[in-house]
Every structure is written in C-alpha cells, then in structure tokens.
Amino acid sequence: MKNILLPTDFSDNSKNAIYFAMQFFKNELCTFYLFNVQKTSGYTTDDLMVASANTSIHESVISEAKQKLTIVIEDLKSKYPDQNYSYHTITDYDVFIDAIRQAIISKNIDLIVMGTNGATGASEVVFGSNTLNVIRKIDCPVLAIPQGYVYQNLKTVLLAIDYRDRFTTKGIEPLMDTLAKHRSSLRILKIKEDETVTIAEFDDKKHMKEFFKGINHTFHSIINVPTALAIDSFVQVMNVDLTAMFIKRETFIERFLKGSETSKISYGTRVPLLIMHS
C-alpha cells in the first residue's frame, strides 16, 4: 500500500493536483492524506473571538480547514467510487515545511503530489513558494502538477540527467514504479556542455542499459543548451508525458527552475515533474 500526501490550500491548482493523483494511482491500493496548514498571519483577533469559551485557539483556527477537507474527501469518494482508496485528513497550525516533515515521518509517506502554484500563483511564476520549499528542503519524492494540466496516459517518460551528475539507482523507486504501472517508454536525456564522452559517462550509459534492460528505453543528448530550454524542447518534440529528475542541493534543479537569462524565457513545466532525491 502506498501512502500519498496531498497538500492543498483549496485553490483550483491544488484541487487539480489531487484529481491527477486519483487518476495516476488508479486501481492501486492507496492511502491519501489530504493536508492543510494554516498560517498565523492569515487570522485576526476577530476570527478567534467567535470561538466559544471552551474552544482552544488552535481548534478555532483549523476548524474551517477541517470542514473543507471533509468536503473534498466526500467529493473524491463520489468521483472515484470504484477505487480502493482510503482517505485521511491532516490539519496543522505550524510552519509549512515543519508540518510537512512531521507528516512524512508520522504517516510513512511515499510520495508528495502537489500543484506547481498556490492560490496566489501568477501565470508567469513557475513554482509557488511552498512547492519550491518542498522540492528543496524535503527528502521525499515530489510529483509536481502544472497548473491546469489534464491527466493523460503516461506513454512516454523522460529521465533528464545533468552533465555534472552520475547515474544512480538510489531513490529511483518512484520512477520504476511509474514505468511499470503505466507501461511507459523511457527517454534518457543527457544535457551536456560539449561532445566529449568521458569514461564516467561511458560507464553510466553501460550501467543504465543493464538497469533498464526490461524497459523500452532510448538515449539522447543535447549539447550546450540551457537546462530548462533543453528539457522544454525535448518534451515538445518527443511528446513526453512526464519528466523525472534527481536533484542535489543547488545544482541541476536550480538551473532548471531558474531557466536561462540568455534565452529570456519564462519556463513553465508543460508536463508533470517527478523529483527524486539521490
């Protein structure tokens, strides 16, 4: 059984990510934890004054969130009645990242599925601050769903590898589970600075050929193109349905998220993005 964390701020973007998760895990035995964190800055004294004398401030602040989460669960049960899903709610009054960490440990979370933007996300913003913080600071796989993305079968999955990184199988389980479940083809893209083939790169390719031998896979490379632009172009040309990548602090993911100053583009991921930690 998989334990999936679904953070929501009740925005359309977060609801869309939840619906994606329902489709993504179709016919699997899953427990979904719908998760909402309330910030102290979002409430005034007047909000708290309406509580009865024997109600704690903490209960007053999260009571509305609990009601909203219950409504979301009822909606999911009605939309996906034939799925073997279990639903639970988590509400907290804490720093968002701290609450996420606690939930991952206490609920043994396997994957976080969340939207790329929150309620205040503008179209020119690639990732909302909460999503960025989760990707950067939480050592748990994250599946980030672009705003407005409509679920479709995952026929082709891209594994993007930066020229500075070596291939590793540590933490690769979410990708392997996805390929197996959806019977997807795999495209392996190496983003390189030049055409030089090092011994390490040769060994990596040999390792990957052996590791992915039971999966339909092909190797590709793009040379001297900014990371975000290279991935975006490949996704369009090869009709990729999901992009996967490993991250290390302040390396590949930073170049991907920041895009390229020279190309002057505001990159937005077109397809779901699976972030894994090596």
N, C-alpha and C positions, 0 to 999 in steps of 0.2 A: 504494500500500500504506500502511495506517495502522499506526503504532507506538503501542501502548497499554500504559501502565504500570498494573500491578495490585498495589498494596501489600497485603500480608497479614501478619497476626500469628497466622494459623492459627485464629482464632476463627470461630464459626459465622457471625457478621456479615460478616467479610471473605470467607469462602467464598461466602456468598450473593451478594455484590457481584461476585465472579468469575463465578459462574454467570449472573448478569444480563448481564454483558459478553458472554459467549458467545452469548446469545440476541440481544442488541442488535445485534451485528455479523454476524449470520447471513448467509451467502452473500457476505461480503466477504473480500477478501484482506487479512489482518491478521497482524501480529507482536505477540504478547503477551509482555511482560516481567513475570514474577512476581517480586516484590520484597520482600525481608525485611531489616530492620535489627535487629541485636542491640545491646542497651544493656549497658554495662559493669556497671551496677548489678544486672543480672539474674544475675550469676555470682559464685561464691565461689572461694576458693583451692582447695577440694576438687575443684570442677568441672574446674579446669585441671590438677590434679595427675595426673589419669588419662591425660593425653596422653603419648605416647611421647617419648623424649628428643629425637628429631629432628623433632618436630612443633611448629610455632610456636604461640604463644598465640592469634594471630588465627585460624589454621586450626582450633584446638581449639574456639574459641567458636562459629564458624559452621558447623562440620561437621554438626551435628544439623539446623540450619536447611536446609542444602543437601539433606539426605536427605528432609526433609519436603516441600520444594519439588518434588523429583523425584517423590514420591508424588502430589502434587497434579496435576502435569502428566500422569502416567500415567492418573489418574482422568479428566482432561479429554479426553484422546485417546480413551478408551473411551466417554465420554458423547457426544462430538461427532466421530465418525469420518469423517463426510462433509464436514466443513468444511475450507476451505483455510486453516487456521491454522498459524502457526509459533509455537513456544514457546521461551522462554529464561528463565534464572533470573539474578537479581542478589541476592547476599548481601553484606552490609556490616556493619562494626563501627564505628559512627560516630553522630554526632548525626543524628536522623531527617531534619530539614529539609535539612541539608547533603548528606546522601546522596541525597535526592530531587532536589535541584538538579543534582548530578553526573550522575545517571541521565538526566534530561531532556536535558542537553546531549550526553552521550556517545551516547545511543541515539536522539536526534532525536524525542522523544516528542510525539505529537499530542494525547493526552488521558490523564488520570488517572481511573481508575474505582476507587472505594473505598467501603466502608461508612461509615455515619454514626457508628457506635460501634465500639470495640475490644473486646477480651476482657473488660475490666473495666467496660464501658459499662452503666450502670443505665438502667432504662426511662424515668426522669424526665430523663435527660440527652439534649439534642437532638443535639449533635455531640461526639464524642470529641475529646480534645486534639490528636491527630495530624491528624485531618480538619480541625479549625479552623485549625491552623497552616498546612496546605497551602493552604486557601482564602485565608487572609490574606496569606501570605508568598511563595507560589509563583505566578509569572506563566505559568501553564499552565492550560488549561481543565480543570475537575474535574466529574466526574459522580458525585454522592454518592447512594448507595442506602440507603433507610431499612432499619432492622433488620427482618428477616422479610419484606421485600417480595417478592412473587412476580411474575416478569415477565409482562407482558401487552402486547398490541399497542398501539402509541402512536397512538391515533386522534386525540387532542386534546392539543396542546402550548400551554402558557401562557408568554407573554413578559411578565414583570412589570417595570414601569418606575416608578421613584420620581419624585415631583413635582419634585425638585431636579435631575433628570438630563435631558440632551438625548439623543435617539436617535442612535446611532452605528452604522455598519456595520463599524468596525474591530474585529476579533476575533469577528465574528459567524459565522464559518465553521462551528463545531460545531453551531450551531442550524440553519443552512441545510442542512448535510449530513443532520441528523436528519429535518428536514421532508421532504427529497427521498427519502431512503431508505425512510422509513416511510409516506410519502404522508399525512402528518398535517395536520389542520386547525390553524390558529393563532389563538389568542385573545390579543389585546394589551390588557393591563390597566394603566391609569394610576392610580396611587394619589395622590390629591390632598388638599390641605388645605381647599380651598373650590371653589365652582363657577366661579370666574373662568377664562376662557380667554385666555391670553396670546398675543401674536403668535408667540413662540417655540414654544408648544405647537401652534398652528395650523400653523406651518411644519413641525414634526416630524411631525404627522399626514399632511400632504401628502407628505412625504418617504417615510414608511412605506407609504402607499398605492401609491406608484410602485415602491418597492423590493420589496414583497411581492405585486405585481400577478399573478404567476403562481401564487400560493398562496391557497387558500381561507382568508381571514382576516376577523376582525371586531374592532371596537374597543369597549372597555368602560372605565368609570371607577368608582372607589369613593372617596367623599369623607369625610374626617375620621374615618377608622377606622385603628387601629394597623396598621402594616405586616404583621406576622405574622398577625394575625387576618383582615385583608383577603384575604391570599393563601390562607389556610386555608379561608375561607368560599367563595371563588371556586372553588377546586379541588374542593370537595364539590358545589357547586351545578351547575357546568359539566362535571362528570365528567372533569377534567383527568388526563392520564396522565403528564405530565412538566412541571415548572416550570423555566423558563430565566430567568436574570437576569444583567445586567452588574454588576460591582462596582467600586467605587472605595474606597480605603482609608478605614475608619472612617466610612462613610456608610450606604448602603442595606443592605448586608449586616449591619452591626452592629444596625440596628433590626430586621431580620428574625430574626437569631439570638437576640437578647435578648428578643424578644417585647414584651409590654406590661405594665407594672406595674399600670395601671389595670384591665385586664381580668382580671388574676390568673390567667392561663392559662399552662400549660407547653406551649409549642408544639412539636410534633414534625412534621417534614415528612412528609406522607402518601404522597407520590409522589417518584420520583427528581428530584434537583435538579441542573440544569446551570448551573455557574458559569463565566461568561466574563469576560475582562478587556478593557476598552476602552482 
